[in-house]
Amino acid sequence: WQLWGGCSLDVVDGVRMLRVLLVGLVVCVAGVLSQVPASCMTPSQFSGRANQYVHNNEQTNRYFLLYDAMNKRRAYIEEQNIYMPGKQFVEYMEFANEDLVYEINLTLKTCKKDKMRRPWRAYGIPSNATFESEFYIGGPGEEVFATEWSDRIPYRARELWIGVFSLVNCYPIREVLMQDYELVNSTTTTQFYDIVQGIQDPNDFIPPEYCNNLTFSSHPIHIPYF
């Protein structure tokens, strides 16, 4: 059989089939894209615990953590470890609105004050973050569902930030942060756990009396990279 313009029915059927396949492909792609979860909003106030592994010196420290994004302040207190007798324990406080940081030696009861030497960084998923994967942590009957995000962009060899957050309430679970793109060993890996919503005692953000009337330290305070 021949149609107008010399096209056979076989050709017409082939064109129709191609159109059906293209429509199906578009529907499949749209379905996959619709399954990518939207980024969530991390609570602005919480407290909990964290352990941080610093790659350049292969050292792990554990902290009690207080986080208040509403007032741009953060405090983290080293946990005492019975396996490290004689170690001096330190508390760090950041007050971004006042441009102040404190290093408080809880063992010697001494204090240093300095200006913030890096921008305030809130916990959470940046608006331009790339979705990496979704998974659950733990075994059957105890799993916590989580999503993983990064700042991955094309043509860059590696990410500078990777964050894992709980799926339901968007609390941080794990964060991998590289401070210097050229130095892989500038990476810190932080695990968050035992998180409680809100700040239980706002007085925990008040420096002790021996921090009053201080002048700025003559040496920069090197605070952990939280």
Sine and cosine of phi, psi and omega as CSV:
sin_phi,cos_phi,sin_psi,cos_psi,sin_omega,cos_omega
0.00,0.00,0.63,-0.78,0.04,-1.00
-0.87,-0.49,0.58,-0.82,0.05,-1.00
-0.92,-0.39,0.11,-0.99,0.03,-1.00
-0.82,0.57,0.61,-0.79,0.01,-1.00
0.98,0.19,0.07,1.00,0.08,-1.00
0.99,0.12,0.20,0.98,0.00,-1.00
-1.00,0.04,0.71,-0.71,0.02,-1.00
-1.00,0.08,0.27,-0.96,0.06,-1.00
-0.88,0.47,-0.54,0.84,0.01,-1.00
-0.88,0.47,-0.64,0.77,0.01,-1.00
-0.92,0.39,-0.69,0.73,0.00,-1.00
-0.88,0.48,-0.71,0.71,0.03,-1.00
-0.88,0.48,-0.61,0.80,0.01,-1.00
-0.91,0.42,-0.65,0.76,0.03,-1.00
-0.90,0.43,-0.67,0.74,0.02,-1.00
-0.88,0.47,-0.69,0.73,0.01,-1.00
-0.89,0.46,-0.64,0.77,0.03,-1.00
-0.89,0.46,-0.64,0.76,0.03,-1.00
-0.90,0.45,-0.66,0.75,0.03,-1.00
-0.88,0.48,-0.68,0.74,0.00,-1.00
-0.91,0.42,-0.66,0.75,0.01,-1.00
-0.90,0.43,-0.68,0.73,0.04,-1.00
-0.88,0.48,-0.69,0.73,0.03,-1.00
-0.88,0.47,-0.63,0.77,0.02,-1.00
-0.90,0.44,-0.68,0.74,0.03,-1.00
-0.88,0.47,-0.67,0.74,0.01,-1.00
-0.89,0.45,-0.66,0.75,0.01,-1.00
-0.90,0.44,-0.70,0.71,0.01,-1.00
-0.88,0.47,-0.69,0.73,0.02,-1.00
-0.89,0.46,-0.60,0.80,0.02,-1.00
-0.91,0.41,-0.65,0.76,0.02,-1.00
-0.90,0.43,-0.71,0.70,-0.01,-1.00
-0.89,0.45,-0.57,0.82,-0.01,-1.00
-0.93,0.36,-0.31,0.95,0.00,-1.00
-1.00,0.07,-0.18,0.98,0.04,-1.00
-0.95,0.30,0.87,-0.49,-0.07,-1.00
-0.93,0.37,0.53,-0.85,0.08,-1.00
-0.97,0.25,0.48,-0.88,0.04,-1.00
-0.92,0.39,0.52,-0.85,-0.05,-1.00
-0.95,-0.31,0.11,-0.99,-0.03,-1.00
-0.95,-0.32,0.88,-0.47,0.02,-1.00
-0.94,0.34,0.68,-0.74,0.05,-1.00
-0.81,0.59,0.59,-0.80,-0.11,-0.99
-0.98,0.18,-0.26,0.97,0.01,-1.00
-0.65,-0.76,0.78,-0.63,0.13,-0.99
-0.32,-0.95,0.27,-0.96,0.10,-0.99
-0.71,-0.70,0.35,-0.94,-0.03,-1.00
0.11,-0.99,-0.46,-0.89,0.00,-1.00
-0.78,-0.63,0.36,-0.93,0.00,-1.00
-0.46,-0.89,0.55,-0.84,0.22,-0.97
-0.87,-0.49,0.62,-0.79,-0.09,-1.00
-0.79,-0.62,0.81,-0.59,0.05,-1.00
-0.97,-0.23,0.85,-0.52,0.02,-1.00
-0.99,-0.15,0.90,-0.43,-0.18,-0.98
-0.94,0.35,-0.55,0.83,-0.11,-0.99
-0.95,0.32,-0.48,0.88,0.05,-1.00
-0.91,-0.41,0.11,0.99,0.06,-1.00
0.80,0.60,0.71,0.70,-0.05,-1.00
-0.86,-0.51,0.66,-0.75,0.06,-1.00
-0.91,-0.40,0.77,-0.63,0.07,-1.00
-0.84,-0.54,0.53,-0.85,0.01,-1.00
-0.90,-0.44,0.63,-0.78,-0.12,-0.99
-0.69,-0.73,0.47,-0.88,0.37,-0.93
-1.00,0.03,0.70,-0.71,-0.15,-0.99
-0.83,-0.55,0.72,-0.70,0.15,-0.99
-0.85,-0.52,0.76,-0.65,-0.10,-1.00
-0.73,-0.69,0.80,-0.60,-0.03,-1.00
-0.66,-0.75,1.00,-0.02,-0.02,-1.00
-0.96,0.28,-0.41,0.91,-0.01,-1.00
-0.88,0.48,-0.63,0.78,0.00,-1.00
-0.95,-0.31,0.17,0.99,0.03,-1.00
0.77,0.64,0.85,0.52,0.03,-1.00
-0.62,-0.79,0.46,-0.89,-0.07,-1.00
-0.46,-0.89,0.61,-0.79,0.07,-1.00
-0.69,-0.73,0.64,-0.77,0.07,-1.00
-0.62,-0.78,0.74,-0.68,-0.14,-0.99
-0.88,-0.47,0.81,-0.59,0.04,-1.00
-0.89,0.45,0.72,-0.70,0.08,-1.00
-0.98,0.22,0.65,-0.76,0.06,-1.00
-0.96,0.28,0.61,-0.79,-0.08,-1.00
-0.81,-0.59,0.88,-0.47,-0.05,-1.00
-0.92,0.40,-0.28,0.96,-0.01,-1.00
-1.00,0.04,0.03,1.00,0.04,-1.00
-0.80,-0.60,0.93,0.38,-0.02,-1.00
-0.90,0.43,0.62,-0.78,0.02,-1.00
1.00,0.05,-0.12,0.99,0.00,-1.00
-0.95,0.31,0.66,-0.75,0.07,-1.00
-1.00,0.03,0.70,-0.71,-0.09,-1.00
-0.96,-0.30,0.63,-0.77,-0.19,-0.98
-0.80,-0.60,0.58,-0.81,0.15,-0.99
-0.91,-0.41,0.66,-0.75,0.05,-1.00
-0.89,-0.45,0.64,-0.77,0.06,-1.00
-0.76,-0.64,0.72,-0.70,0.07,-1.00
-0.89,-0.45,0.76,-0.65,0.08,-1.00
-0.78,-0.62,1.00,-0.04,-0.11,-0.99
-0.92,0.38,-0.59,0.81,-0.01,-1.00
-0.91,0.42,-0.48,0.88,0.03,-1.00
-0.99,-0.15,-0.05,1.00,-0.02,-1.00
0.85,0.53,0.72,0.70,-0.07,-1.00
-0.74,-0.67,0.56,-0.83,0.20,-0.98
-0.73,-0.68,0.52,-0.85,0.05,-1.00
-0.83,-0.56,0.61,-0.79,0.18,-0.98
-0.88,-0.48,0.92,-0.39,-0.13,-0.99
-0.92,-0.40,0.90,-0.43,0.05,-1.00
-0.99,0.13,0.96,-0.28,-0.07,-1.00
-0.96,0.28,-0.35,0.94,0.01,-1.00
-0.98,0.18,-0.76,0.65,-0.03,-1.00
-1.00,0.00,-0.15,0.99,-0.05,-1.00
0.84,0.55,0.79,0.62,0.09,-1.00
-0.85,-0.53,0.27,-0.96,-0.13,-0.99
-0.57,-0.82,0.59,-0.81,0.12,-0.99
-0.80,-0.60,0.53,-0.85,0.01,-1.00
-0.80,-0.60,0.63,-0.78,-0.02,-1.00
-0.49,-0.87,0.23,-0.97,0.14,-0.99
-0.99,0.13,0.44,-0.90,0.05,-1.00
-0.92,0.38,0.74,-0.67,-0.06,-1.00
-0.94,-0.35,0.24,0.97,0.11,-0.99
-0.47,-0.88,0.42,-0.91,-0.04,-1.00
-0.92,0.40,0.47,-0.88,0.13,-0.99
-0.88,0.48,0.69,-0.73,0.01,-1.00
-0.78,-0.63,0.91,-0.41,0.00,-1.00
-0.99,0.14,0.50,-0.87,0.15,-0.99
-0.96,0.27,0.58,-0.82,0.03,-1.00
0.59,-0.81,0.01,-1.00,-0.04,-1.00
-0.99,-0.14,0.89,-0.46,0.03,-1.00
-0.87,0.50,0.47,-0.88,-0.06,-1.00
-0.88,0.47,-0.44,0.90,-0.02,-1.00
-0.98,-0.22,0.32,0.95,-0.03,-1.00
-0.93,0.36,0.42,-0.91,0.02,-1.00
-0.98,-0.19,0.80,-0.60,0.06,-1.00
-0.94,0.33,0.75,-0.66,-0.03,-1.00
-0.96,-0.28,-0.78,0.63,-0.04,-1.00
-0.23,-0.97,0.20,-0.98,0.07,-1.00
-0.74,-0.67,0.68,-0.73,-0.08,-1.00
-0.33,-0.94,0.10,-1.00,0.11,-0.99
-0.88,-0.48,0.50,-0.87,-0.03,-1.00
-0.96,-0.27,0.73,-0.68,0.00,-1.00
0.97,-0.25,-0.13,-0.99,-0.02,-1.00
-0.95,-0.31,-0.12,-0.99,-0.03,-1.00
-0.83,0.56,0.75,-0.66,0.04,-1.00
0.99,0.12,-0.08,1.00,-0.01,-1.00
-0.72,-0.69,0.25,0.97,-0.14,-0.99
-0.96,0.26,0.54,-0.84,0.16,-0.99
-0.88,-0.47,0.85,-0.53,-0.02,-1.00
-0.98,0.18,0.65,-0.76,-0.11,-0.99
-0.60,-0.80,0.36,-0.93,0.12,-0.99
-0.84,-0.55,0.52,-0.86,0.01,-1.00
-0.89,-0.46,0.69,-0.72,-0.04,-1.00
-0.74,-0.67,0.31,-0.95,0.03,-1.00
-0.48,-0.87,0.11,-0.99,0.10,-0.99
-0.98,-0.21,0.47,0.88,-0.04,-1.00
-0.87,0.49,0.72,-0.70,0.08,-1.00
-0.72,-0.69,0.40,-0.92,-0.01,-1.00
-0.87,0.49,0.53,-0.85,0.11,-0.99
0.94,0.34,0.20,0.98,0.12,-0.99
-0.94,-0.33,0.68,-0.73,-0.17,-0.99
-0.91,0.42,-0.55,0.84,-0.07,-1.00
-0.42,-0.91,0.27,-0.96,0.03,-1.00
-0.98,0.20,0.44,-0.90,0.14,-0.99
-0.98,-0.18,-0.29,0.96,-0.01,-1.00
-0.54,-0.84,0.72,-0.69,0.14,-0.99
-0.73,-0.68,0.77,-0.64,-0.01,-1.00
-0.77,-0.64,0.66,-0.75,0.08,-1.00
-0.90,-0.44,0.76,-0.65,-0.09,-1.00
-0.75,-0.67,0.54,-0.84,0.06,-1.00
-0.91,0.43,0.61,-0.80,-0.12,-0.99
-0.94,0.33,-0.60,0.80,-0.13,-0.99
-0.98,0.19,-0.81,0.58,-0.11,-0.99
-0.94,-0.35,-0.02,1.00,0.12,-0.99
0.92,0.39,0.50,0.87,0.10,-1.00
-0.97,0.25,0.58,-0.81,0.05,-1.00
-0.92,0.39,0.64,-0.77,0.05,-1.00
-0.91,-0.41,-0.72,0.69,0.02,-1.00
-0.53,-0.85,0.58,-0.81,0.04,-1.00
-0.64,-0.77,0.76,-0.65,0.08,-1.00
-0.91,-0.42,0.84,-0.54,-0.14,-0.99
-0.75,-0.66,0.82,-0.57,0.06,-1.00
-0.97,-0.23,0.87,-0.50,-0.06,-1.00
-0.98,0.21,-0.50,0.87,-0.05,-1.00
-0.72,-0.69,0.87,-0.49,-0.06,-1.00
-0.87,0.50,-0.52,0.86,-0.06,-1.00
-0.99,0.16,-0.26,0.97,-0.08,-1.00
-0.85,-0.53,0.97,-0.23,0.00,-1.00
-0.88,0.48,-0.56,0.83,-0.05,-1.00
-0.96,0.29,-0.02,1.00,0.08,-1.00
-0.99,0.13,0.16,0.99,-0.07,-1.00
-0.98,0.18,0.61,-0.79,0.19,-0.98
-0.83,-0.55,0.63,-0.78,0.06,-1.00
-0.88,-0.48,0.84,-0.54,-0.07,-1.00
-0.87,-0.49,0.76,-0.65,0.09,-1.00
-0.95,-0.32,0.72,-0.69,0.02,-1.00
-0.94,-0.35,0.63,-0.78,0.01,-1.00
-0.35,-0.94,0.16,-0.99,-0.03,-1.00
0.79,0.61,0.65,0.76,-0.06,-1.00
-0.98,0.20,0.67,-0.74,0.08,-1.00
-0.84,-0.54,0.71,-0.70,-0.03,-1.00
-0.94,0.34,0.66,-0.75,0.07,-1.00
1.00,0.09,0.07,-1.00,0.06,-1.00
-0.97,-0.25,0.91,-0.41,-0.09,-1.00
-0.92,0.38,-0.63,0.78,-0.02,-1.00
-0.67,-0.74,0.97,-0.23,0.00,-1.00
-0.86,0.51,-0.37,0.93,0.01,-1.00
-0.91,0.40,-0.27,0.96,0.03,-1.00
-0.91,0.41,-0.26,0.97,0.04,-1.00
-1.00,-0.05,0.09,1.00,0.03,-1.00
-1.00,-0.08,0.88,-0.47,0.03,-1.00
-0.88,0.47,0.48,-0.88,0.03,-1.00
-0.90,0.44,0.28,-0.96,-0.09,-1.00
-0.86,0.50,-0.55,0.84,-0.04,-1.00
-0.95,0.30,0.01,1.00,0.14,-0.99
-1.00,-0.05,-0.11,0.99,-0.02,-1.00
-0.95,0.32,0.47,-0.88,0.11,-0.99
0.86,0.51,0.53,0.84,0.02,-1.00
-1.00,0.05,0.54,-0.84,0.24,-0.97
-1.00,-0.01,0.24,-0.97,-0.02,-1.00
-0.93,0.36,0.60,-0.80,-0.01,-1.00
-0.90,0.44,0.59,-0.80,0.03,-1.00
-0.97,0.24,-0.26,0.97,0.04,-1.00
-0.86,-0.51,0.66,-0.75,0.00,-1.00
-0.85,0.52,0.59,-0.81,0.09,-1.00
-1.00,0.03,0.83,-0.56,0.01,-1.00
-0.99,-0.12,0.99,-0.11,-0.05,-1.00
-1.00,-0.03,0.45,-0.89,0.04,-1.00
-0.85,0.53,0.46,-0.89,-0.09,-1.00
-1.00,-0.01,0.99,0.14,0.07,-1.00
-0.99,-0.11,0.00,0.00,0.00,0.00
